[in-house]
């Protein structure tokens, strides 16, 4: 299982990359995509949506189940990965390249709740 050391992680299996301009990129972890199985559909929010940390941000459907994806940090959705509408399986192929959306965070204090790769590995028993 891949866990890039330069990312932050949530207990609900999202990854977060902080870009140089302060924007955050969000996706789901390798562990999550393995647990879900073949991903067949993603319902992503519209750009401009304001979402609070811990609230449902998107829905991901696989051959096994539909699951919510939660906002790791509060903020405004700036961009969604429109490629995933046609190719949701790209998340299975490389969950760290197939990002879901980019957000402008509204509070840097919430970053403290995110885990580093080692803490996430321990949380999933890896």
C-alpha positions in Angstrom: 0.0 0.0 0.0 1.3 3.4 -1.0 1.4 6.3 1.6 3.3 9.3 0.2 5.2 11.0 3.1 4.5 14.5 1.8 0.7 14.2 2.2 -1.6 14.5 5.3 -4.4 12.0 6.0 -7.7 11.8 7.8 -9.3 9.0 9.8 -12.0 8.8 7.2 -9.3 8.0 4.5 -8.9 11.2 2.6 -5.5 12.5 1.7 -4.5 16.2 1.6 -1.7 17.9 -0.2 -0.9 21.6 0.6 0.1 23.3 -2.6 2.7 26.1 -2.6 0.0 28.8 -3.0 -1.9 27.5 0.1 -4.6 25.7 -1.9 -5.2 22.1 -0.8 -5.8 19.1 -3.1 -7.9 16.3 -1.8 -8.3 12.6 -2.8 -8.9 9.2 -1.2 -6.2 7.0 0.0 -4.9 3.8 -1.5 -6.4 1.9 1.5 -9.8 3.4 0.8 -9.8 2.6 -2.9 -8.7 -1.0 -2.2 -11.5 -1.4 0.3 -14.1 0.0 -2.1 -13.2 -2.0 -5.1 -13.9 -0.9 -8.6 -15.1 2.7 -8.5 -17.9 3.4 -11.0 -19.2 6.9 -10.1 -18.2 10.0 -8.3 -20.5 12.8 -7.3 -18.4 15.9 -6.7 -19.5 19.3 -5.4 -19.8 22.4 -7.6 -17.1 25.0 -7.6 -17.8 27.8 -5.1 -19.4 25.5 -2.6 -18.4 26.2 1.1 -18.0 23.1 3.2 -17.2 22.7 6.9 -14.6 20.2 8.1 -16.0 16.8 8.7 -19.1 17.3 6.6 -19.9 15.2 3.5 -18.1 16.7 0.5 -18.7 14.1 -2.2 -20.1 10.6 -2.8 -18.1 7.8 -4.3 -19.8 4.6 -5.7 -18.1 1.3 -6.3 -19.3 -2.1 -7.2 -19.5 -2.8 -3.4 -21.1 0.3 -1.9 -21.7 4.1 -2.0 -19.7 6.1 0.5 -19.4 9.7 1.5 -16.1 11.6 1.2 -15.6 14.1 4.1 -14.1 17.5 4.0 -10.7 17.3 5.9 -10.7 21.0 6.3 -13.3 23.8 6.0 -13.1 25.9 2.9 -14.4 26.8 -0.6 -14.2 24.3 -3.5 -12.1 25.9 -6.2 -11.9 23.2 -8.8 -13.1 19.7 -9.3 -11.3 17.0 -11.3 -13.7 16.8 -14.3 -11.7 13.9 -15.9 -13.2 11.6 -13.2 -16.7 12.0 -14.6 -15.6 10.0 -17.6 -12.9 7.9 -15.9 -13.9 7.2 -12.2 -11.6 4.1 -12.3 -8.6 6.4 -12.5 -8.9 6.6 -8.7 -8.3 2.8 -8.5 -5.4 3.0 -10.9 -3.5 5.8 -8.9 -5.4 7.3 -6.0 -2.7 9.9 -5.5 -2.7 11.2 -9.1 -6.5 11.1 -9.5 -7.2 14.0 -7.1 -10.9 14.8 -6.5 -10.9 18.5 -5.9 -9.0 21.6 -4.8 -10.1 23.8 -1.9 -9.2 27.2 -0.5 -8.9 26.5 3.3 -10.7 28.9 5.6 -8.7 28.0 8.7 -5.1 26.8 9.1 -5.8 25.6 12.6 -7.6 22.6 11.2 -4.4 21.3 9.7 -3.4 20.2 13.2 -6.1 17.5 13.1 -4.6 15.8 10.1 -2.2 12.8 10.4 1.2 12.2 8.8 1.8 9.1 6.8 3.1 7.1 9.8 0.2 8.0 12.1 -2.3 7.1 9.3 -0.5 3.8 8.7 -0.8 2.9 12.4 -4.5 3.9 12.4 -5.3 1.4 9.6 -3.2 -1.3 11.2 -0.6 -1.2 8.5 
